Amino acid sequence: MVIWFTGMSGAGKSTLCAALAEKVKPFIPELVVLDGDIIRELFSADLTFKESDRVVQITRIQKLAKMLSDQGQLVMVAALYANPDLLRWNRENFSEYKEIYMKASMQTLRQRDSKGLYGSNAPDVVGVDIPWQEPLEPDFTFQADNEKPAGQWADELISQIPRLAKAA
C-alpha cells in the first residue's frame, strides 16, 4: 500500500505523515516513510527546483515507493509536486493507493514559511512562479488553514483506511 501526502510547501504534509507514522509504526513494522525533502538531500543533488527536475524527483520517489510496496511494505510518501499525470500514474501503478491533499491558503503558507520560500525572490517556487496544480481526486482533503493538531488528522486517517484501522 502507498499513502501519498501532497500539498504546497508548509501545508503540513511531512507533519501529518510523521504523526501518522508515530501512531501506526508500533503495529505496522513494515511501514516506510519517504519524505521528498529527505530523498532530495540523499539522491538528487543533480536536480534543481525547475519544474522539469521536480518531475524527475517525483518519478524517482514513485519508483522507490513501487519497489518497496511490491515487497509488502506500507509506504507513506510526503511530496510537494502534484502534477496530474504523476498522480494518475500512482493510481494506475500502486495496487493499494490513498492520496491525502493538505490544502492551505497562500496566507497560511506564508505564515508557516519555515524555508523562506514565499517571501523571497527564489526562483522555481511552486505556487509562486511554478503553477500549483491541485490534485483532481484526492481520497482525503484536509484544510490545513485549520489549526487542528496533526494527531487528530492522523486518527481520522486511521479510522478511514482499513489497513491502518486493523493495525491500530
C-alpha positions as CSV (number, residue, x, y, z in Angstrom):
1,M,0.0,0.0,0.0
2,V,1.1,3.6,-0.7
3,I,-0.3,6.6,1.1
4,W,0.7,9.7,-0.8
5,F,0.6,13.1,1.0
6,T,0.7,16.2,-1.2
7,G,0.2,19.9,-0.8
8,M,2.3,23.0,-1.2
9,S,5.4,23.8,0.9
10,G,4.3,24.5,4.5
11,A,0.9,22.8,4.2
12,G,1.7,20.1,6.7
13,K,2.5,17.0,4.6
14,S,5.5,15.9,6.5
15,T,4.0,16.8,9.8
16,L,0.9,14.7,9.2
17,C,2.9,11.9,7.7
18,A,5.2,11.8,10.8
19,A,2.2,11.9,13.2
20,L,0.6,9.1,11.4
21,A,3.8,7.1,11.3
22,E,4.3,7.6,15.0
23,K,0.8,6.2,15.8
24,V,0.9,3.1,13.5
25,K,4.6,2.1,13.3
26,P,4.4,0.1,16.5
27,F,1.7,-2.0,14.9
28,I,3.0,-2.0,11.3
29,P,6.7,-2.6,11.4
30,E,6.8,-2.8,7.6
31,L,6.0,0.9,7.4
32,V,8.4,3.1,5.5
33,V,8.3,6.9,5.2
34,L,9.7,8.6,2.1
35,D,9.8,12.4,2.5
36,G,10.5,14.4,-0.6
37,D,12.9,16.8,1.1
38,I,15.0,13.9,2.6
39,I,15.0,12.0,-0.7
40,R,16.2,15.1,-2.5
41,E,19.0,15.5,0.1
42,L,20.1,11.9,-0.3
43,F,19.9,11.3,-4.0
44,S,19.0,14.3,-6.0
45,A,22.0,16.7,-5.8
46,D,21.9,16.7,-9.6
47,L,18.4,18.2,-9.6
48,T,17.4,21.9,-9.5
49,F,13.9,23.0,-8.4
50,K,12.8,23.7,-12.0
51,E,9.6,22.1,-13.0
52,S,11.2,19.5,-15.2
53,D,13.5,18.4,-12.4
54,R,10.6,18.3,-10.0
55,V,9.1,15.7,-12.4
56,V,12.3,13.7,-12.3
57,Q,12.3,13.9,-8.4
58,I,8.7,12.6,-8.1
59,T,9.4,9.9,-10.7
60,R,12.3,8.7,-8.6
61,I,10.2,8.7,-5.5
62,Q,7.4,6.8,-7.3
63,K,9.9,4.1,-8.5
64,L,11.2,3.7,-5.0
65,A,7.7,3.6,-3.5
66,K,6.7,1.0,-6.1
67,M,9.7,-1.2,-5.3
68,L,9.0,-1.1,-1.6
69,S,5.3,-1.6,-1.9
70,D,5.8,-4.6,-4.2
71,Q,7.9,-6.1,-1.4
72,G,5.0,-5.8,1.0
73,Q,6.0,-2.5,2.7
74,L,3.4,0.0,3.6
75,V,4.9,3.2,2.1
76,M,3.9,6.7,3.1
77,V,5.2,9.5,0.8
78,A,5.2,13.2,1.6
79,A,5.9,15.1,-1.6
80,L,5.1,18.6,-2.9
81,Y,4.7,18.4,-6.6
82,A,1.2,17.3,-7.7
83,N,1.3,17.1,-11.5
84,P,-2.0,15.3,-12.6
85,D,-0.1,12.9,-14.8
86,L,2.2,11.8,-12.0
87,L,-0.8,11.4,-9.6
88,R,-2.6,9.4,-12.3
89,W,0.5,7.2,-12.6
90,N,0.2,6.5,-8.9
91,R,-3.4,5.4,-9.2
92,E,-2.6,3.1,-12.1
93,N,0.5,1.5,-10.7
94,F,0.1,1.1,-6.9
95,S,-2.2,-1.8,-6.1
96,E,-3.5,-0.1,-2.9
97,Y,-3.3,3.7,-3.0
98,K,-4.6,6.6,-0.9
99,E,-4.0,10.2,-1.7
100,I,-4.1,12.9,1.0
101,Y,-4.2,16.5,0.0
102,M,-3.1,19.1,2.6
103,K,-4.9,22.2,1.2
104,A,-3.8,25.6,2.5
105,S,-4.2,29.2,1.5
106,M,-1.2,31.3,0.5
107,Q,-1.7,33.4,3.6
108,T,-1.3,30.3,5.8
109,L,1.7,29.1,3.8
110,R,3.4,32.5,4.1
111,Q,2.8,32.5,7.9
112,R,4.3,29.0,8.2
113,D,7.1,29.6,5.7
114,S,10.0,27.9,7.6
115,K,12.1,27.6,4.4
116,G,11.7,31.3,3.5
117,L,10.3,30.5,0.1
118,Y,7.3,32.6,-0.3
119,G,8.7,36.0,0.8
120,S,11.9,35.6,-1.2
121,N,12.8,36.1,-4.8
122,A,13.9,32.5,-5.0
123,P,13.2,31.1,-8.5
124,D,11.1,28.0,-9.2
125,V,8.8,28.1,-6.2
126,V,5.7,26.0,-6.6
127,G,2.7,28.3,-6.1
128,V,4.6,31.4,-7.0
129,D,6.3,31.0,-10.4
130,I,5.6,27.3,-10.9
131,P,1.8,26.9,-11.0
132,W,0.4,24.7,-8.2
133,Q,-1.9,22.0,-9.7
134,E,-4.4,20.8,-7.1
135,P,-4.9,17.1,-7.0
136,L,-8.0,16.2,-9.0
137,E,-9.4,13.3,-7.0
138,P,-7.7,13.0,-3.6
139,D,-9.1,10.4,-1.3
140,F,-8.9,12.8,1.7
141,T,-8.6,16.6,1.7
142,F,-7.6,18.3,5.0
143,Q,-8.0,22.1,5.2
144,A,-4.6,22.9,6.6
145,D,-5.6,26.5,7.4
146,N,-7.4,24.9,10.3
147,E,-5.1,24.7,13.3
148,K,-6.2,21.1,14.1
149,P,-3.3,19.1,15.6
150,A,-1.8,16.6,13.1
151,G,-2.5,13.8,15.6
152,Q,-6.3,14.3,15.1
153,W,-6.0,14.1,11.4
154,A,-3.8,11.0,11.8
155,D,-6.6,9.5,13.9
156,E,-9.1,10.3,11.2
157,L,-7.0,8.5,8.6
158,I,-6.5,5.5,10.8
159,S,-10.3,5.2,11.2
160,Q,-10.9,5.6,7.5
161,I,-8.1,3.4,5.9
162,P,-8.8,-0.2,6.6
163,R,-5.2,-1.4,6.7
164,L,-4.4,1.2,9.3
165,A,-7.5,0.6,11.3
166,K,-6.8,-3.1,11.5
167,A,-3.4,-2.5,12.9
168,A,-4.2,0.2,15.5
